[in-house]
C-alpha cells in the first residue's frame, strides 16, 4: 500500500496562524502520512530561528475576547498602542496555562517526525530574507517543485 501524502501551504505569519500547519503536519506524520509544508509570503516568519509572532484581534471577529470584551469594548479600541502586545501576552499565557505546546516545540516535533519544511525561494528573494535567520533543515524550492508533491497528495490544505 502506498503511503498517504499531505501537502500544506502556510501563508500567515502570526501567532494564531502558526499553530494549524504544525499541529496538522505533526499529527499527519504520526498517522503515517508523508508530509510537506510549503511556507510562502508571511508564512516564512514561522521558519525563523527567533520567532517574534504576535496575535491581533483586529480584523479577526472569531477571536474569543477575554472578559467578554467583544461585547462591550469598541473595535476601534483595538487599534490603541500596546493592544496587540497585550493580546499576544494574554494568548501566550492562556496557551501555557492550558498546556499547549509552543510554536517552537511543535516545529521541532515536525522536524523530528520528518515533515519536510520548504521555504518558497521566490518569496525569500522578493523580501531579501537572509537564510541564516531560518532554522536548520529548511529546504528551499519554488512553487513548481512543491506542486509536484501537492499534485500527488491525498490531502492539500491552504492555511
VOGU-3710 file (C-alpha; in Angstrom, 3 decimals, decimal comma):
1> xxxxxxxxxx> 0,000/0,000/0,000  1,314/3,415/-0,987  1,988/5,947/1,768  -0,615/8,706/2,073  0,566/12,270/1,492  -0,399/15,627/2,995  0,605/18,939/1,436  0,155/22,170/3,402  0,667/25,710/2,139  1,355/28,114/5,040
11> xxxxxxxxxx> 0,874/31,780/4,186  0,301/33,503/7,531  2,934/34,723/9,975  1,023/35,497/13,152  0,937/33,555/16,419  -2,611/32,253/15,992  -1,930/31,142/12,397  1,357/29,436/13,336  -0,350/26,560/15,123  -2,551/24,966/12,414
21> xxxxxxxxxx> 0,187/23,951/9,936  2,452/22,489/12,621  -0,341/20,696/14,510  -1,816/19,225/11,334  1,575/18,235/9,915  2,815/16,569/13,098  -0,485/14,715/13,502  -0,462/13,548/9,875  3,116/12,359/10,204  2,210/10,417/13,355
31> xxxxxxxxxx> -0,599/8,793/11,362  1,872/7,711/8,694  1,431/10,461/6,103  4,390/11,752/4,120  4,035/15,453/4,869  5,370/18,690/3,419  4,681/22,299/4,408  5,376/24,986/1,816  5,937/28,348/3,548  5,334/31,376/1,380
41> xxxxxxxxxx> 4,957/35,121/1,909  4,269/35,873/5,587  4,301/32,173/6,439  8,084/32,349/6,157  8,098/34,065/9,577  7,333/30,639/11,070  10,720/29,315/9,944  12,828/31,957/11,670  15,172/30,934/14,488  13,965/33,847/16,607
51> xxxxxxxxxx> 10,196/33,969/16,494  8,519/37,301/17,166  4,968/36,216/16,406  2,030/38,238/17,640  -1,705/37,868/17,509  -4,064/40,671/16,639  -7,771/40,717/17,378  -8,263/43,458/14,790  -9,947/42,027/11,720  -10,400/38,684/13,491
61> xxxxxxxxxx> -14,071/38,635/14,562  -13,930/34,959/15,517  -11,292/35,501/18,191  -12,704/34,947/21,687  -12,019/38,023/23,763  -11,175/37,980/27,472  -13,691/39,376/29,948  -16,343/39,431/27,218  -14,579/42,401/25,629  -16,149/41,599/22,278
71> xxxxxxxxxx> -19,496/42,611/23,794  -18,530/45,949/25,328  -15,105/47,080/24,070  -15,210/49,163/20,860  -13,399/47,645/17,874  -11,590/50,950/17,352  -10,062/50,491/20,814  -8,136/47,510/19,450  -6,016/49,942/17,410  -4,658/51,638/20,530
81> xxxxxxxxxx> -0,885/51,375/21,018  0,042/48,332/23,047  -3,180/46,400/22,418  -1,555/43,881/20,071  1,247/43,225/22,574  -1,256/42,861/25,396  -3,417/40,432/23,414  -0,327/38,426/22,425  0,771/38,157/26,065  -2,709/37,078/27,111
91> xxxxxxxxxx> -2,849/34,428/24,368  0,602/33,054/25,268  -0,352/32,867/28,950  -3,618/31,082/28,178  -1,796/28,556/25,976  0,814/27,931/28,669  -1,864/27,566/31,358  -3,706/25,019/29,186  -0,519/23,055/28,461  -0,446/23,857/24,745
101> xxxxxxxxxx> 2,978/23,304/23,181  4,842/26,362/21,937  5,270/27,016/18,226  8,968/26,166/18,598  8,118/22,825/20,234  5,604/21,944/17,527  8,058/22,941/14,819  10,760/20,749/16,415  8,264/17,897/16,631  7,566/18,248/12,903
111> xxxxxxxxxx> 11,260/18,079/12,108  11,701/15,016/14,339  8,761/13,411/12,508  10,485/14,103/9,158  7,947/16,657/7,951  9,623/18,450/5,067  9,682/22,227/5,675  10,055/24,109/2,398  10,671/27,840/2,104  9,436/29,488/-1,083
121> xxxxxxxxxx> 12,634/30,634/-2,778  10,833/33,343/-4,768  9,439/34,919/-1,585  12,792/34,670/0,214  14,321/36,566/-2,727  11,404/39,017/-3,005  11,703/40,115/0,638  15,540/39,976/0,664  15,398/37,499/3,531  18,621/36,073/4,919
131> xxxxxxxxxx> 18,651/32,261/5,011  20,863/32,451/8,116  17,758/33,687/10,010  15,951/30,405/9,330  16,161/27,215/11,370  18,372/24,395/10,165  16,847/21,726/7,969  14,703/24,015/5,834  14,686/23,261/2,115  14,341/25,996/-0,491
141> xxxxxxxxxx> 12,287/25,467/-3,620  9,905/27,150/-5,991  6,203/26,579/-6,300  6,701/24,188/-9,232  8,689/21,755/-7,066  6,036/21,848/-4,353  3,216/21,378/-6,874  4,767/18,119/-7,960  4,305/16,784/-4,413  0,950/18,522/-3,885
151> xxxxxxxxx> -0,406/17,065/-7,128  0,267/13,558/-5,803  -1,003/14,240/-2,278  -4,171/12,779/-0,826  -4,901/15,995/1,060  -3,811/19,549/0,235  -4,512/22,351/2,719  -4,091/26,110/2,286  -3,597/27,839/5,628
//
